[in-house]
Amino acid sequence: MKAVEIYTKESCPFCVRAKQLLTQKGVAFVEHNLEGKPDELEALKKRTGWRTVPQIFIGGELIGGFSELSALEFSGKLDERLGTH
């Protein structure tokens, strides 16, 4: 399975939902909580061009946020991206 990283903030309901979806699928992930870390958040924004969290990476590639993650799951393509099928 490819490595999964998720950049979050505690105050973000979409971050909670993304982590729940991954956990329900049994996917291990590394969470980077950016709450109170404006420099790290700014560096992530420069890296990806995205201004919001969650930002989810699979195998080092940005797949997007919760909407994109759930769309991959709904379409049946998430397992393929994770390398589990």
N, CA, C and O atoms as a GROMACS GRO file, in nm:
protein
  340
    1MET      N    1   0.084  -0.118   0.000
    1MET     CA    2   0.000   0.000   0.000
    1MET      C    3   0.089   0.124   0.000
    1MET      O    4   0.191   0.130   0.069
    2LYS      N    5   0.049   0.222  -0.077
    2LYS     CA    6   0.123   0.348  -0.083
    2LYS      C    7   0.105   0.427   0.046
    2LYS      O    8   0.003   0.416   0.113
    3ALA      N    9   0.206   0.506   0.079
    3ALA     CA   10   0.200   0.590   0.198
    3ALA      C   11   0.095   0.699   0.180
    3ALA      O   12   0.082   0.757   0.072
    4VAL      N   13   0.021   0.726   0.287
    4VAL     CA   14  -0.083   0.829   0.286
    4VAL      C   15  -0.048   0.932   0.392
    4VAL      O   16  -0.021   0.898   0.508
    5GLU      N   17  -0.050   1.057   0.352
    5GLU     CA   18  -0.028   1.169   0.444
    5GLU      C   19  -0.147   1.263   0.432
    5GLU      O   20  -0.200   1.285   0.323
    6ILE      N   21  -0.188   1.318   0.544
    6ILE     CA   22  -0.298   1.412   0.544
    6ILE      C   23  -0.261   1.532   0.632
    6ILE      O   24  -0.222   1.517   0.748
    7TYR      N   25  -0.273   1.649   0.573
    7TYR     CA   26  -0.246   1.774   0.643
    7TYR      C   27  -0.380   1.830   0.690
    7TYR      O   28  -0.472   1.847   0.611
    8THR      N   29  -0.389   1.857   0.820
    8THR     CA   30  -0.516   1.892   0.881
    8THR      C   31  -0.504   2.012   0.974
    8THR      O   32  -0.396   2.064   1.000
    9LYS      N   33  -0.622   2.054   1.022
    9LYS     CA   34  -0.635   2.148   1.133
    9LYS      C   35  -0.745   2.092   1.223
    9LYS      O   36  -0.838   2.028   1.174
   10GLU      N   37  -0.733   2.115   1.351
   10GLU     CA   38  -0.830   2.062   1.447
   10GLU      C   39  -0.970   2.117   1.424
   10GLU      O   40  -1.069   2.047   1.449
   11SER      N   41  -0.980   2.239   1.376
   11SER     CA   42  -1.109   2.306   1.361
   11SER      C   43  -1.177   2.275   1.228
   11SER      O   44  -1.274   2.341   1.191
   12CYS      N   45  -1.127   2.175   1.155
   12CYS     CA   46  -1.174   2.148   1.019
   12CYS      C   47  -1.263   2.024   1.013
   12CYS      O   48  -1.214   1.913   1.031
   13PRO      N   49  -1.394   2.041   0.989
   13PRO     CA   50  -1.483   1.924   0.982
   13PRO      C   51  -1.452   1.831   0.864
   13PRO      O   52  -1.473   1.711   0.873
   14PHE      N   53  -1.402   1.886   0.754
   14PHE     CA   54  -1.368   1.802   0.640
   14PHE      C   55  -1.244   1.716   0.669
   14PHE      O   56  -1.230   1.607   0.615
   15CYS      N   57  -1.156   1.767   0.754
   15CYS     CA   58  -1.040   1.690   0.797
   15CYS      C   59  -1.086   1.568   0.877
   15CYS      O   60  -1.037   1.457   0.857
   16VAL      N   61  -1.181   1.590   0.968
   16VAL     CA   62  -1.235   1.482   1.049
   16VAL      C   63  -1.298   1.376   0.959
   16VAL      O   64  -1.276   1.256   0.978
   17ARG      N   65  -1.376   1.419   0.861
   17ARG     CA   66  -1.443   1.326   0.771
   17ARG      C   67  -1.343   1.247   0.687
   17ARG      O   68  -1.362   1.127   0.664
   18ALA      N   69  -1.237   1.314   0.641
   18ALA     CA   70  -1.135   1.244   0.561
   18ALA      C   71  -1.065   1.137   0.644
   18ALA      O   72  -1.043   1.026   0.597
   19LYS      N   73  -1.031   1.171   0.768
   19LYS     CA   74  -0.965   1.074   0.855
   19LYS      C   75  -1.059   0.957   0.886
   19LYS      O   76  -1.015   0.843   0.893
   20GLN      N   77  -1.187   0.986   0.905
   20GLN     CA   78  -1.285   0.880   0.930
   20GLN      C   79  -1.295   0.785   0.811
   20GLN      O   80  -1.298   0.663   0.829
   21LEU      N   81  -1.299   0.840   0.690
   21LEU     CA   82  -1.309   0.756   0.570
   21LEU      C   83  -1.187   0.664   0.560
   21LEU      O   84  -1.201   0.545   0.535
   22LEU      N   85  -1.068   0.720   0.579
   22LEU     CA   86  -0.946   0.640   0.571
   22LEU      C   87  -0.944   0.534   0.680
   22LEU      O   88  -0.907   0.419   0.655
   23THR      N   89  -0.983   0.572   0.801
   23THR     CA   90  -0.984   0.477   0.913
   23THR      C   91  -1.084   0.364   0.888
   23THR      O   92  -1.053   0.248   0.915
   24GLN      N   93  -1.202   0.397   0.837
   24GLN     CA   94  -1.303   0.295   0.808
   24GLN      C   95  -1.254   0.196   0.704
   24GLN      O   96  -1.294   0.079   0.705
   25LYS      N   97  -1.170   0.241   0.613
   25LYS     CA   98  -1.113   0.154   0.510
   25LYS      C   99  -0.992   0.076   0.561
   25LYS      O  100  -0.940  -0.012   0.492
   26GLY      N  101  -0.948   0.107   0.682
   26GLY     CA  102  -0.831   0.041   0.738
   26GLY      C  103  -0.700   0.091   0.680
   26GLY      O  104  -0.600   0.020   0.679
   27VAL      N  105  -0.701   0.216   0.631
   27VAL     CA  106  -0.583   0.275   0.570
   27VAL      C  107  -0.502   0.350   0.677
   27VAL      O  108  -0.553   0.441   0.742
   28ALA      N  109  -0.378   0.310   0.693
   28ALA     CA  110  -0.289   0.381   0.785
   28ALA      C  111  -0.246   0.512   0.719
   28ALA      O  112  -0.221   0.516   0.599
   29PHE      N  113  -0.237   0.617   0.799
   29PHE     CA  114  -0.194   0.745   0.743
   29PHE      C  115  -0.115   0.822   0.847
   29PHE      O  116  -0.126   0.798   0.967
   30VAL      N  117  -0.035   0.914   0.798
   30VAL     CA  118   0.040   1.004   0.884
   30VAL      C  119  -0.032   1.138   0.879
   30VAL      O  120  -0.052   1.195   0.771
   31GLU      N  121  -0.069   1.188   0.996
   31GLU     CA  122  -0.138   1.316   1.004
   31GLU      C  123  -0.040   1.425   1.043
   31GLU      O  124   0.040   1.409   1.136
   32HIS      N  125  -0.046   1.536   0.970
   32HIS     CA  126   0.032   1.654   1.002
   32HIS      C  127  -0.067   1.763   1.044
   32HIS      O  128  -0.131   1.826   0.959
   33ASN      N  129  -0.079   1.783   1.174
   33ASN     CA  130  -0.173   1.882   1.225
   33ASN      C  131  -0.106   2.020   1.218
   33ASN      O  132  -0.004   2.043   1.283
   34LEU      N  133  -0.163   2.109   1.140
   34LEU     CA  134  -0.106   2.242   1.119
   34LEU      C  135  -0.167   2.349   1.208
   34LEU      O  136  -0.141   2.468   1.190
   35GLU      N  137  -0.248   2.307   1.304
   35GLU     CA  138  -0.311   2.402   1.397
   35GLU      C  139  -0.202   2.478   1.472
   35GLU      O  140  -0.115   2.417   1.535
   36GLY      N  141  -0.207   2.609   1.466
   36GLY     CA  142  -0.109   2.692   1.536
   36GLY      C  143   0.030   2.690   1.474
   36GLY      O  144   0.127   2.729   1.539
   37LYS      N  145   0.040   2.646   1.349
   37LYS     CA  146   0.169   2.639   1.280
   37LYS      C  147   0.160   2.715   1.148
   37LYS      O  148   0.164   2.654   1.041
   38PRO      N  149   0.148   2.848   1.154
   38PRO     CA  150   0.126   2.926   1.032
   38PRO      C  151   0.240   2.914   0.930
   38PRO      O  152   0.216   2.921   0.810
   39ASP      N  153   0.363   2.898   0.976
   39ASP     CA  154   0.476   2.885   0.883
   39ASP      C  155   0.467   2.756   0.803
   39ASP      O  156   0.491   2.755   0.683
   40GLU      N  157   0.431   2.646   0.871
   40GLU     CA  158   0.416   2.518   0.802
   40GLU      C  159   0.298   2.521   0.706
   40GLU      O  160   0.306   2.466   0.596
   41LEU      N  161   0.189   2.587   0.746
   41LEU     CA  162   0.072   2.600   0.658
   41LEU      C  163   0.108   2.681   0.534
   41LEU      O  164   0.068   2.646   0.423
   42GLU      N  165   0.182   2.788   0.553
   42GLU     CA  166   0.222   2.872   0.440
   42GLU      C  167   0.315   2.795   0.345
   42GLU      O  168   0.303   2.807   0.223
   43ALA      N  169   0.405   2.715   0.400
   43ALA     CA  170   0.495   2.633   0.317
   43ALA      C  171   0.415   2.532   0.236
   43ALA      O  172   0.446   2.508   0.119
   44LEU      N  173   0.313   2.472   0.298
   44LEU     CA  174   0.229   2.376   0.226
   44LEU      C  175   0.152   2.446   0.114
   44LEU      O  176   0.141   2.392   0.004
   45LYS      N  177   0.101   2.565   0.141
   45LYS     CA  178   0.028   2.641   0.039
   45LYS      C  179   0.119   2.671  -0.081
   45LYS      O  180   0.076   2.662  -0.196
   46LYS      N  181   0.244   2.707  -0.053
   46LYS     CA  182   0.338   2.734  -0.162
   46LYS      C  183   0.370   2.608  -0.240
   46LYS      O  184   0.386   2.612  -0.362
   47ARG      N  185   0.379   2.497  -0.170
   47ARG     CA  186   0.411   2.368  -0.234
   47ARG      C  187   0.300   2.321  -0.327
   47ARG      O  188   0.326   2.270  -0.436
   48THR      N  189   0.175   2.338  -0.284
   48THR     CA  190   0.062   2.279  -0.358
   48THR      C  191  -0.024   2.379  -0.433
   48THR      O  192  -0.091   2.344  -0.530
   49GLY      N  193  -0.022   2.505  -0.389
   49GLY     CA  194  -0.112   2.603  -0.448
   49GLY      C  195  -0.251   2.600  -0.387
   49GLY      O  196  -0.336   2.680  -0.424
   50TRP      N  197  -0.274   2.508  -0.295
   50TRP     CA  198  -0.404   2.496  -0.227
   50TRP      C  199  -0.401   2.579  -0.100
   50TRP      O  200  -0.300   2.588  -0.032
   51ARG      N  201  -0.515   2.641  -0.070
   51ARG     CA  202  -0.524   2.727   0.048
   51ARG      C  203  -0.602   2.662   0.162
   51ARG      O  204  -0.610   2.718   0.271
   52THR      N  205  -0.659   2.545   0.139
   52THR     CA  206  -0.745   2.482   0.238
   52THR      C  207  -0.689   2.347   0.282
   52THR      O  208  -0.602   2.289   0.217
   53VAL      N  209  -0.740   2.300   0.394
   53VAL     CA  210  -0.712   2.164   0.442
   53VAL      C  211  -0.846   2.092   0.451
   53VAL      O  212  -0.949   2.157   0.466
   54PRO      N  213  -0.847   1.961   0.444
   54PRO     CA  214  -0.731   1.874   0.439
   54PRO      C  215  -0.665   1.874   0.301
   54PRO      O  216  -0.728   1.901   0.199
   55GLN      N  217  -0.538   1.842   0.303
   55GLN     CA  218  -0.466   1.813   0.180
   55GLN      C  219  -0.414   1.670   0.197
   55GLN      O  220  -0.342   1.640   0.292
   56ILE      N  221  -0.451   1.585   0.104
   56ILE     CA  222  -0.424   1.442   0.116
   56ILE      C  223  -0.329   1.399   0.005
   56ILE      O  224  -0.351   1.427  -0.112
   57PHE      N  225  -0.224   1.331   0.047
   57PHE     CA  226  -0.124   1.281  -0.047
   57PHE      C  227  -0.124   1.129  -0.041
   57PHE      O  228  -0.126   1.070   0.067
   58ILE      N  229  -0.122   1.066  -0.158
   58ILE     CA  230  -0.108   0.921  -0.167
   58ILE      C  231   0.016   0.895  -0.250
   58ILE      O  232   0.026   0.937  -0.365
   59GLY      N  233   0.112   0.824  -0.191
   59GLY     CA  234   0.237   0.798  -0.260
   59GLY      C  235   0.310   0.925  -0.298
   59GLY      O  236   0.376   0.930  -0.402
   60GLY      N  237   0.298   1.029  -0.215
   60GLY     CA  238   0.366   1.156  -0.240
   60GLY      C  239   0.295   1.247  -0.338
   60GLY      O  240   0.342   1.358  -0.364
   61GLU      N  241   0.183   1.203  -0.393
   61GLU     CA  242   0.108   1.283  -0.491
   61GLU      C  243  -0.017   1.341  -0.428
   61GLU      O  244  -0.096   1.269  -0.366
   62LEU      N  245  -0.036   1.472  -0.444
   62LEU     CA  246  -0.156   1.537  -0.391
   62LEU      C  247  -0.278   1.488  -0.468
   62LEU      O  248  -0.285   1.503  -0.590
   63ILE      N  249  -0.373   1.429  -0.395
   63ILE     CA  250  -0.498   1.388  -0.461
   63ILE      C  251  -0.608   1.489  -0.438
   63ILE      O  252  -0.710   1.488  -0.507
   64GLY      N  253  -0.588   1.579  -0.340
   64GLY     CA  254  -0.687   1.682  -0.313
   64GLY      C  255  -0.729   1.678  -0.168
   64GLY      O  256  -0.653   1.640  -0.080
   65GLY      N  257  -0.854   1.719  -0.146
   65GLY     CA  258  -0.910   1.724  -0.012
   65GLY      C  259  -1.014   1.615   0.008
   65GLY      O  260  -1.013   1.513  -0.061
   66PHE      N  261  -1.104   1.639   0.104
   66PHE     CA  262  -1.206   1.538   0.134
   66PHE      C  263  -1.295   1.510   0.013
   66PHE      O  264  -1.327   1.394  -0.013
   67SER      N  265  -1.335   1.613  -0.060
   67SER     CA  266  -1.424   1.592  -0.175
   67SER      C  267  -1.362   1.498  -0.277
   67SER      O  268  -1.429   1.409  -0.330
   68GLU      N  269  -1.234   1.520  -0.306
   68GLU     CA  270  -1.166   1.436  -0.404
   68GLU      C  271  -1.145   1.294  -0.350
   68GLU      O  272  -1.158   1.197  -0.424
   69LEU      N  273  -1.113   1.283  -0.220
   69LEU     CA  274  -1.096   1.152  -0.159
   69LEU      C  275  -1.226   1.073  -0.164
   69LEU      O  276  -1.226   0.956  -0.203
   70SER      N  277  -1.336   1.136  -0.126
   70SER     CA  278  -1.464   1.066  -0.126
   70SER      C  279  -1.511   1.033  -0.267
   70SER      O  280  -1.575   0.930  -0.289
   71ALA      N  281  -1.480   1.119  -0.365
   71ALA     CA  282  -1.514   1.090  -0.505
   71ALA      C  283  -1.437   0.968  -0.554
   71ALA      O  284  -1.492   0.884  -0.626
   72LEU      N  285  -1.309   0.957  -0.516
   72LEU     CA  286  -1.231   0.838  -0.553
   72LEU      C  287  -1.293   0.712  -0.491
   72LEU      O  288  -1.303   0.609  -0.558
   73GLU      N  289  -1.333   0.722  -0.365
   73GLU     CA  290  -1.396   0.606  -0.299
   73GLU      C  291  -1.528   0.571  -0.366
   73GLU      O  292  -1.554   0.453  -0.392
   74PHE      N  293  -1.611   0.670  -0.393
   74PHE     CA  294  -1.741   0.646  -0.454
   74PHE      C  295  -1.728   0.583  -0.593
   74PHE      O  296  -1.810   0.500  -0.632
   75SER      N  297  -1.625   0.624  -0.667
   75SER     CA  298  -1.606   0.572  -0.803
   75SER      C  299  -1.537   0.436  -0.803
   75SER      O  300  -1.525   0.372  -0.908
   76GLY      N  301  -1.491   0.391  -0.686
   76GLY     CA  302  -1.422   0.263  -0.678
   76GLY      C  303  -1.274   0.270  -0.714
   76GLY      O  304  -1.210   0.167  -0.731
   77LYS      N  305  -1.221   0.391  -0.727
   77LYS     CA  306  -1.082   0.408  -0.771
   77LYS      C  307  -0.984   0.432  -0.657
   77LYS      O  308  -0.863   0.438  -0.679
   78LEU      N  309  -1.034   0.447  -0.535
   78LEU     CA  310  -0.944   0.476  -0.424
   78LEU      C  311  -0.851   0.359  -0.396
   78LEU      O  312  -0.731   0.379  -0.374
   79ASP      N  313  -0.903   0.238  -0.398
   79ASP     CA  314  -0.819   0.120  -0.372
   79ASP      C  315  -0.706   0.109  -0.476
   79ASP      O  316  -0.593   0.072  -0.443
   80GLU      N  317  -0.738   0.142  -0.599
   80GLU     CA  318  -0.636   0.140  -0.704
   80GLU      C  319  -0.528   0.244  -0.675
   80GLU      O  320  -0.409   0.215  -0.690
   81ARG      N  321  -0.567   0.364  -0.635
   81ARG     CA  322  -0.470   0.469  -0.603
   81ARG      C  323  -0.383   0.431  -0.483
   81ARG      O  324  -0.265   0.464  -0.477
   82LEU      N  325  -0.444   0.360  -0.390
   82LEU     CA  326  -0.370   0.318  -0.271
   82LEU      C  327  -0.277   0.201  -0.301
   82LEU      O  328  -0.186   0.172  -0.223
   83GLY      N  329  -0.299   0.134  -0.415
   83GLY     CA  330  -0.217   0.018  -0.450
   83GLY      C  331  -0.263  -0.109  -0.379
   83GLY      O  332  -0.185  -0.203  -0.363
   84THR      N  333  -0.390  -0.112  -0.338
   84THR     CA  334  -0.442  -0.231  -0.269
   84THR      C  335  -0.512  -0.327  -0.365
   84THR      O  336  -0.544  -0.439  -0.327
   85HIS      N  337  -0.535  -0.284  -0.489
   85HIS     CA  338  -0.596  -0.374  -0.589
   85HIS      C  339  -0.526  -0.359  -0.721
   85HIS      O  340  -0.562  -0.425  -0.818
   0.00000   0.00000   0.00000
